[in-house]
Amino acid sequence: MDCIFCKIANKEIPSDIVFENERVVAFRDINPVAPVHILVIPKAHVASVQELDEKHYGDLTEIFKAIKEIAVKEGIDKSGYRVITNCGKDGGQEVFHLHFHILGGESIGKLRCK
Ligand code: DGP
């Protein structure tokens, strides 16, 4: 499958991986918009939130456990952070492999950006 995040998960292309287990991998965004900008993905390909069904629910649990652990490792668990997933065209999704952005290390500001 010609998916850039599958290739990152399979180590076919390099990335700065900060967390990995059997189901989840997390790596620094190539184009960071905050001092901490990490993407958390399931290793199993699914395009977006809109494609999720019951077989993915275990991965979602692992993703949110990973997010908590990464926040501690990155030292942003106390200061706070934002978790975002973009879905589809109007959501601004560019890579169609489900991913959760962790943004932190400074105040992230208002929710909606134009
Ligand atoms: P979006 O689909 O809009 O939620 O964001 C996709 C993000 O993925 C964007 O912030 C840039 C990042 N990205 C795209 N290609 C790569 C890559 O090859 N490596 C890394 N580390 N990040 C990437």
Backbone and ligand atoms as CSV (ligand in chain L), in Angstrom:
chain,resi,resn,atom,element,x,y,z
A,1,MET,N,N,0.857,-1.208,0.000
A,1,MET,CA,C,0.000,0.000,0.000
A,1,MET,C,C,0.885,1.246,0.000
A,2,ASP,N,N,0.496,2.216,-0.806
A,2,ASP,CA,C,1.334,3.398,-0.979
A,2,ASP,C,C,0.936,4.477,0.038
A,3,CYS,N,N,1.180,4.156,1.316
A,3,CYS,CA,C,0.801,5.084,2.388
A,3,CYS,C,C,2.065,5.462,3.141
A,4,ILE,N,N,2.312,6.759,3.244
A,4,ILE,CA,C,3.565,7.224,3.848
A,4,ILE,C,C,3.658,6.830,5.328
A,5,PHE,N,N,2.533,6.838,6.036
A,5,PHE,CA,C,2.589,6.482,7.451
A,5,PHE,C,C,2.734,4.962,7.643
A,6,CYS,N,N,2.203,4.158,6.720
A,6,CYS,CA,C,2.498,2.711,6.763
A,6,CYS,C,C,3.989,2.504,6.563
A,7,LYS,N,N,4.586,3.263,5.654
A,7,LYS,CA,C,6.032,3.121,5.405
A,7,LYS,C,C,6.838,3.542,6.625
A,8,ILE,N,N,6.390,4.578,7.325
A,8,ILE,CA,C,7.070,4.970,8.572
A,8,ILE,C,C,6.919,3.859,9.608
A,9,ALA,N,N,5.706,3.310,9.744
A,9,ALA,CA,C,5.471,2.243,10.721
A,9,ALA,C,C,6.319,1.007,10.415
A,10,ASN,N,N,6.531,0.747,9.115
A,10,ASN,CA,C,7.323,-0.418,8.690
A,10,ASN,C,C,8.815,-0.122,8.591
A,11,LYS,N,N,9.206,1.122,8.948
A,11,LYS,CA,C,10.623,1.553,8.887
A,11,LYS,C,C,11.162,1.531,7.458
A,12,GLU,N,N,10.265,1.666,6.497
A,12,GLU,CA,C,10.728,1.768,5.098
A,12,GLU,C,C,11.219,3.173,4.803
A,13,ILE,N,N,10.693,4.152,5.539
A,13,ILE,CA,C,11.268,5.493,5.465
A,13,ILE,C,C,11.554,5.963,6.893
A,14,PRO,N,N,12.625,6.752,7.054
A,14,PRO,CA,C,13.042,7.120,8.401
A,14,PRO,C,C,12.126,8.154,9.053
A,15,SER,N,N,12.078,8.112,10.363
A,15,SER,CA,C,11.371,9.150,11.123
A,15,SER,C,C,11.962,9.147,12.525
A,16,ASP,N,N,11.649,10.191,13.268
A,16,ASP,CA,C,12.150,10.308,14.638
A,16,ASP,C,C,11.101,9.688,15.573
A,17,ILE,N,N,11.232,8.393,15.766
A,17,ILE,CA,C,10.242,7.646,16.554
A,17,ILE,C,C,10.476,7.882,18.050
A,18,VAL,N,N,9.393,8.231,18.751
A,18,VAL,CA,C,9.505,8.506,20.187
A,18,VAL,C,C,8.801,7.443,21.036
A,19,PHE,N,N,8.002,6.591,20.396
A,19,PHE,CA,C,7.259,5.560,21.133
A,19,PHE,C,C,6.891,4.473,20.135
A,20,GLU,N,N,6.953,3.232,20.609
A,20,GLU,CA,C,6.493,2.130,19.753
A,20,GLU,C,C,6.094,0.952,20.615
A,21,ASN,N,N,4.984,0.319,20.256
A,21,ASN,CA,C,4.671,-0.994,20.815
A,21,ASN,C,C,4.065,-1.830,19.695
A,22,GLU,N,N,3.418,-2.936,20.023
A,22,GLU,CA,C,2.931,-3.845,18.972
A,22,GLU,C,C,1.916,-3.190,18.044
A,23,ARG,N,N,1.132,-2.260,18.586
A,23,ARG,CA,C,-0.003,-1.733,17.815
A,23,ARG,C,C,0.143,-0.291,17.391
A,24,VAL,N,N,1.056,0.435,18.037
A,24,VAL,CA,C,1.104,1.897,17.891
A,24,VAL,C,C,2.531,2.348,17.647
A,25,VAL,N,N,2.681,3.403,16.836
A,25,VAL,CA,C,3.982,4.059,16.726
A,25,VAL,C,C,3.741,5.571,16.760
A,26,ALA,N,N,4.706,6.299,17.337
A,26,ALA,CA,C,4.601,7.763,17.432
A,26,ALA,C,C,5.943,8.357,17.020
A,27,PHE,N,N,5.871,9.434,16.258
A,27,PHE,CA,C,7.090,10.046,15.712
A,27,PHE,C,C,6.884,11.547,15.595
A,28,ARG,N,N,7.997,12.275,15.552
A,28,ARG,CA,C,7.905,13.740,15.468
A,28,ARG,C,C,7.432,14.164,14.085
A,29,ASP,N,N,6.516,15.148,14.078
A,29,ASP,CA,C,5.998,15.685,12.822
A,29,ASP,C,C,7.143,16.343,12.048
A,30,ILE,N,N,7.164,16.118,10.753
A,30,ILE,CA,C,8.231,16.658,9.901
A,30,ILE,C,C,8.147,18.181,9.794
A,31,ASN,N,N,6.976,18.710,10.097
A,31,ASN,CA,C,6.732,20.145,9.931
A,31,ASN,C,C,6.097,20.693,11.210
A,32,PRO,N,N,6.880,20.727,12.307
A,32,PRO,CA,C,6.262,21.012,13.617
A,32,PRO,C,C,5.688,22.420,13.722
A,33,VAL,N,N,4.546,22.529,14.378
A,33,VAL,CA,C,3.920,23.836,14.607
A,33,VAL,C,C,3.908,24.191,16.097
A,34,ALA,N,N,4.601,23.399,16.894
A,34,ALA,CA,C,4.739,23.668,18.334
A,34,ALA,C,C,6.043,23.009,18.773
A,35,PRO,N,N,6.591,23.439,19.923
A,35,PRO,CA,C,7.849,22.844,20.392
A,35,PRO,C,C,7.771,21.309,20.509
A,36,VAL,N,N,6.630,20.821,20.945
A,36,VAL,CA,C,6.381,19.368,20.905
A,36,VAL,C,C,5.263,19.135,19.894
A,37,HIS,N,N,5.571,18.398,18.835
A,37,HIS,CA,C,4.560,18.063,17.822
A,37,HIS,C,C,4.841,16.636,17.372
A,38,ILE,N,N,4.020,15.748,17.893
A,38,ILE,CA,C,4.216,14.307,17.687
A,38,ILE,C,C,2.943,13.729,17.078
A,39,LEU,N,N,3.123,12.786,16.159
A,39,LEU,CA,C,2.001,12.092,15.544
A,39,LEU,C,C,1.937,10.672,16.087
A,40,VAL,N,N,0.754,10.261,16.496
A,40,VAL,CA,C,0.549,8.918,17.041
A,40,VAL,C,C,-0.372,8.175,16.091
A,41,ILE,N,N,0.076,7.007,15.631
A,41,ILE,CA,C,-0.698,6.265,14.631
A,41,ILE,C,C,-0.851,4.802,15.042
A,42,PRO,N,N,-1.948,4.175,14.552
A,42,PRO,CA,C,-2.017,2.715,14.667
A,42,PRO,C,C,-1.130,2.117,13.578
A,43,LYS,N,N,-0.473,0.999,13.872
A,43,LYS,CA,C,0.328,0.347,12.820
A,43,LYS,C,C,-0.575,-0.203,11.708
A,44,ALA,N,N,-1.734,-0.676,12.097
A,44,ALA,CA,C,-2.681,-1.196,11.102
A,44,ALA,C,C,-3.337,-0.031,10.379
A,45,HIS,N,N,-3.337,-0.090,9.072
A,45,HIS,CA,C,-3.848,1.038,8.305
A,45,HIS,C,C,-5.358,1.199,8.464
A,46,VAL,N,N,-5.747,2.443,8.778
A,46,VAL,CA,C,-7.147,2.853,8.659
A,46,VAL,C,C,-7.078,4.327,8.294
A,47,ALA,N,N,-7.959,4.761,7.378
A,47,ALA,CA,C,-7.763,6.073,6.759
A,47,ALA,C,C,-8.039,7.238,7.703
A,48,SER,N,N,-9.087,7.123,8.501
A,48,SER,CA,C,-9.492,8.274,9.325
A,48,SER,C,C,-10.504,7.808,10.357
A,49,VAL,N,N,-10.906,8.734,11.218
A,49,VAL,CA,C,-11.950,8.433,12.214
A,49,VAL,C,C,-13.201,7.874,11.526
A,50,GLN,N,N,-13.494,8.402,10.361
A,50,GLN,CA,C,-14.734,8.021,9.693
A,50,GLN,C,C,-14.741,6.561,9.243
A,51,GLU,N,N,-13.558,5.967,9.157
A,51,GLU,CA,C,-13.446,4.565,8.722
A,51,GLU,C,C,-13.368,3.595,9.896
A,52,LEU,N,N,-13.384,4.117,11.124
A,52,LEU,CA,C,-13.203,3.235,12.284
A,52,LEU,C,C,-14.412,2.329,12.487
A,53,ASP,N,N,-14.135,1.092,12.875
A,53,ASP,CA,C,-15.211,0.229,13.362
A,53,ASP,C,C,-14.677,-0.608,14.528
A,54,GLU,N,N,-15.470,-1.549,14.962
A,54,GLU,CA,C,-15.146,-2.244,16.223
A,54,GLU,C,C,-13.767,-2.882,16.226
A,55,LYS,N,N,-13.292,-3.326,15.072
A,55,LYS,CA,C,-11.990,-4.013,15.079
A,55,LYS,C,C,-10.839,-3.063,15.394
A,56,HIS,N,N,-11.098,-1.757,15.336
A,56,HIS,CA,C,-10.044,-0.782,15.622
A,56,HIS,C,C,-10.049,-0.300,17.078
A,57,TYR,N,N,-11.069,-0.686,17.838
A,57,TYR,CA,C,-11.223,-0.053,19.147
A,57,TYR,C,C,-10.050,-0.357,20.084
A,58,GLY,N,N,-9.459,-1.548,19.955
A,58,GLY,CA,C,-8.280,-1.879,20.770
A,58,GLY,C,C,-7.118,-0.955,20.446
A,59,ASP,N,N,-6.951,-0.642,19.161
A,59,ASP,CA,C,-5.887,0.284,18.763
A,59,ASP,C,C,-6.119,1.666,19.373
A,60,LEU,N,N,-7.369,2.100,19.408
A,60,LEU,CA,C,-7.660,3.435,19.974
A,60,LEU,C,C,-7.296,3.480,21.453
A,61,THR,N,N,-7.592,2.429,22.168
A,61,THR,CA,C,-7.204,2.373,23.581
A,61,THR,C,C,-5.691,2.489,23.712
A,62,GLU,N,N,-4.970,1.745,22.889
A,62,GLU,CA,C,-3.495,1.783,22.946
A,62,GLU,C,C,-2.970,3.162,22.563
A,63,ILE,N,N,-3.621,3.805,21.601
A,63,ILE,CA,C,-3.188,5.150,21.184
A,63,ILE,C,C,-3.303,6.122,22.355
A,64,PHE,N,N,-4.420,6.083,23.065
A,64,PHE,CA,C,-4.584,7.055,24.156
A,64,PHE,C,C,-3.703,6.705,25.357
A,65,LYS,N,N,-3.419,5.437,25.562
A,65,LYS,CA,C,-2.425,5.082,26.592
A,65,LYS,C,C,-1.057,5.618,26.186
A,66,ALA,N,N,-0.721,5.493,24.901
A,66,ALA,CA,C,0.572,5.993,24.403
A,66,ALA,C,C,0.650,7.509,24.547
A,67,ILE,N,N,-0.435,8.195,24.243
A,67,ILE,CA,C,-0.433,9.666,24.341
A,67,ILE,C,C,-0.079,10.095,25.764
A,68,LYS,N,N,-0.701,9.468,26.741
A,68,LYS,CA,C,-0.388,9.815,28.138
A,68,LYS,C,C,1.079,9.577,28.455
A,69,GLU,N,N,1.593,8.452,28.012
A,69,GLU,CA,C,2.989,8.096,28.300
A,69,GLU,C,C,3.951,9.065,27.598
A,70,ILE,N,N,3.646,9.405,26.367
A,70,ILE,CA,C,4.495,10.338,25.609
A,70,ILE,C,C,4.485,11.710,26.283
A,71,ALA,N,N,3.322,12.146,26.745
A,71,ALA,CA,C,3.229,13.458,27.400
A,71,ALA,C,C,4.148,13.510,28.623
A,72,VAL,N,N,4.191,12.430,29.362
A,72,VAL,CA,C,5.089,12.382,30.525
A,72,VAL,C,C,6.538,12.443,30.067
A,73,LYS,N,N,6.878,11.618,29.064
A,73,LYS,CA,C,8.261,11.576,28.548
A,73,LYS,C,C,8.712,12.924,28.015
A,74,GLU,N,N,7.779,13.646,27.394
A,74,GLU,CA,C,8.114,14.932,26.772
A,74,GLU,C,C,8.032,16.089,27.775
A,75,GLY,N,N,7.570,15.783,29.001
A,75,GLY,CA,C,7.502,16.802,30.044
A,75,GLY,C,C,6.374,17.803,29.859
A,76,ILE,N,N,5.276,17.368,29.200
A,76,ILE,CA,C,4.144,18.280,28.977
A,76,ILE,C,C,2.867,17.789,29.668
A,77,ASP,N,N,3.003,16.746,30.471
A,77,ASP,CA,C,1.812,16.194,31.126
A,77,ASP,C,C,1.207,17.174,32.108
A,78,LYS,N,N,2.048,17.991,32.759
A,78,LYS,CA,C,1.527,18.939,33.753
A,78,LYS,C,C,1.141,20.263,33.096
A,79,SER,N,N,1.920,20.713,32.129
A,79,SER,CA,C,1.629,22.006,31.478
A,79,SER,C,C,0.435,21.880,30.532
A,80,GLY,N,N,0.198,20.689,30.005
A,80,GLY,CA,C,-0.944,20.455,29.134
A,80,GLY,C,C,-0.556,20.401,27.666
A,81,TYR,N,N,-1.507,19.985,26.880
A,81,TYR,CA,C,-1.263,19.786,25.448
A,81,TYR,C,C,-2.606,19.617,24.754
A,82,ARG,N,N,-2.571,19.647,23.435
A,82,ARG,CA,C,-3.794,19.416,22.647
A,82,ARG,C,C,-3.609,18.164,21.810
A,83,VAL,N,N,-4.672,17.384,21.689
A,83,VAL,CA,C,-4.696,16.207,20.809
A,83,VAL,C,C,-5.711,16.489,19.713
A,84,ILE,N,N,-5.257,16.367,18.461
A,84,ILE,CA,C,-6.123,16.685,17.315
A,84,ILE,C,C,-6.070,15.529,16.329
A,85,THR,N,N,-7.226,15.187,15.768
A,85,THR,CA,C,-7.204,14.352,14.572
A,85,THR,C,C,-8.031,15.042,13.500
A,86,ASN,N,N,-7.430,15.257,12.351
A,86,ASN,CA,C,-8.124,15.866,11.224
A,86,ASN,C,C,-8.802,14.760,10.434
A,87,CYS,N,N,-10.021,15.038,9.983
A,87,CYS,CA,C,-10.785,14.007,9.265
A,87,CYS,C,C,-11.348,14.598,7.980
A,88,GLY,N,N,-10.851,14.072,6.860
A,88,GLY,CA,C,-11.403,14.449,5.556
A,88,GLY,C,C,-11.029,15.846,5.116
A,89,LYS,N,N,-11.609,16.243,4.004
A,89,LYS,CA,C,-11.231,17.491,3.330
A,89,LYS,C,C,-11.467,18.713,4.203
A,90,ASP,N,N,-12.669,18.861,4.738
A,90,ASP,CA,C,-12.950,20.060,5.542
A,90,ASP,C,C,-12.222,20.023,6.885
A,91,GLY,N,N,-11.825,18.849,7.323
A,91,GLY,CA,C,-11.025,18.737,8.546
A,91,GLY,C,C,-9.557,19.047,8.325
A,92,GLY,N,N,-9.170,19.206,7.058
A,92,GLY,CA,C,-7.777,19.549,6.745
A,92,GLY,C,C,-6.847,18.347,6.733
A,93,GLN,N,N,-7.409,17.138,6.582
A,93,GLN,CA,C,-6.552,15.941,6.589
A,93,GLN,C,C,-5.746,15.859,5.300
A,94,GLU,N,N,-4.436,15.653,5.457
A,94,GLU,CA,C,-3.540,15.553,4.293
A,94,GLU,C,C,-3.016,14.136,4.099
A,95,VAL,N,N,-2.827,13.428,5.203
A,95,VAL,CA,C,-2.326,12.048,5.129
A,95,VAL,C,C,-3.456,11.133,5.583
A,96,PHE,N,N,-3.852,10.216,4.674
A,96,PHE,CA,C,-5.038,9.406,4.936
A,96,PHE,C,C,-4.669,8.064,5.581
A,97,HIS,N,N,-3.977,8.208,6.705
A,97,HIS,CA,C,-3.743,7.113,7.667
A,97,HIS,C,C,-4.031,7.773,9.007
A,98,LEU,N,N,-4.995,7.232,9.743
A,98,LEU,CA,C,-5.419,7.844,11.005
A,98,LEU,C,C,-4.216,8.263,11.840
A,99,HIS,N,N,-4.245,9.492,12.334
A,99,HIS,CA,C,-3.160,9.959,13.201
A,99,HIS,C,C,-3.696,11.014,14.146
A,100,PHE,N,N,-3.073,11.049,15.306
A,100,PHE,CA,C,-3.425,12.019,16.335
A,100,PHE,C,C,-2.214,12.909,16.557
A,101,HIS,N,N,-2.398,14.212,16.379
A,101,HIS,CA,C,-1.338,15.171,16.653
A,101,HIS,C,C,-1.326,15.452,18.156
A,102,ILE,N,N,-0.152,15.404,18.769
A,102,ILE,CA,C,0.044,15.929,20.125
A,102,ILE,C,C,0.801,17.237,19.975
A,103,LEU,N,N,0.194,18.314,20.462
A,103,LEU,CA,C,0.819,19.639,20.371
A,103,LEU,C,C,1.008,20.177,21.777
A,104,GLY,N,N,2.228,20.611,22.082
A,104,GLY,CA,C,2.481,21.150,23.418
A,104,GLY,C,C,3.830,21.841,23.489
A,105,GLY,N,N,4.205,22.153,24.719
A,105,GLY,CA,C,5.477,22.847,24.941
A,105,GLY,C,C,5.330,24.347,24.968
A,106,GLU,N,N,4.130,24.839,24.685
A,106,GLU,CA,C,3.769,26.255,24.798
A,106,GLU,C,C,2.240,26.296,24.770
A,107,SER,N,N,1.669,27.485,25.028
A,107,SER,CA,C,0.214,27.589,24.944
A,107,SER,C,C,-0.200,27.426,23.481
A,108,ILE,N,N,-1.133,26.529,23.219
A,108,ILE,CA,C,-1.497,26.198,21.837
A,108,ILE,C,C,-2.557,27.154,21.288
A,109,GLY,N,N,-3.180,27.929,22.146
A,109,GLY,CA,C,-4.083,28.965,21.656
A,109,GLY,C,C,-5.486,28.458,21.408
A,110,LYS,N,N,-6.221,29.252,20.642
A,110,LYS,CA,C,-7.634,28.948,20.393
A,110,LYS,C,C,-7.769,27.698,19.544
A,111,LEU,N,N,-8.935,27.090,19.642
A,111,LEU,CA,C,-9.146,25.828,18.940
A,111,LEU,C,C,-9.188,26.001,17.432
A,112,ARG,N,N,-9.892,27.024,16.951
A,112,ARG,CA,C,-10.113,27.115,15.507
A,112,ARG,C,C,-9.141,28.103,14.881
A,113,CYS,N,N,-8.417,27.672,13.843
A,113,CYS,CA,C,-7.464,28.542,13.144
A,113,CYS,C,C,-7.954,28.699,11.716
A,114,LYS,N,N,-7.943,29.898,11.213
A,114,LYS,CA,C,-8.358,30.154,9.815
A,114,LYS,C,C,-7.138,30.487,8.988
L,1,DGP,P1,P,-2.888,16.118,8.631
L,1,DGP,O1,O,-3.130,14.991,7.661
L,1,DGP,O2,O,-3.237,17.456,8.081
L,1,DGP,O3,O,-3.531,15.897,9.991
L,1,DGP,O4,O,-1.317,16.222,8.929
L,1,DGP,C1,C,-0.345,15.349,8.437
L,1,DGP,C2,C,0.936,15.672,9.142
L,1,DGP,O5,O,1.890,14.708,8.760
L,1,DGP,C3,C,1.542,17.041,8.807
L,1,DGP,O6,O,1.593,17.831,10.010
L,1,DGP,C4,C,2.941,16.739,8.305
L,1,DGP,C5,C,3.155,15.297,8.712
L,1,DGP,N1,N,3.938,14.512,7.768
L,1,DGP,C6,C,3.650,14.319,6.467
L,1,DGP,N2,N,4.578,13.533,5.884
L,1,DGP,C7,C,5.455,13.217,6.879
L,1,DGP,C8,C,6.653,12.399,6.913
L,1,DGP,O7,O,7.089,11.810,5.921
L,1,DGP,N3,N,7.289,12.308,8.103
L,1,DGP,C9,C,6.832,12.940,9.231
L,1,DGP,N4,N,7.545,12.795,10.340
L,1,DGP,N5,N,5.713,13.698,9.238
L,1,DGP,C10,C,5.047,13.830,8.068
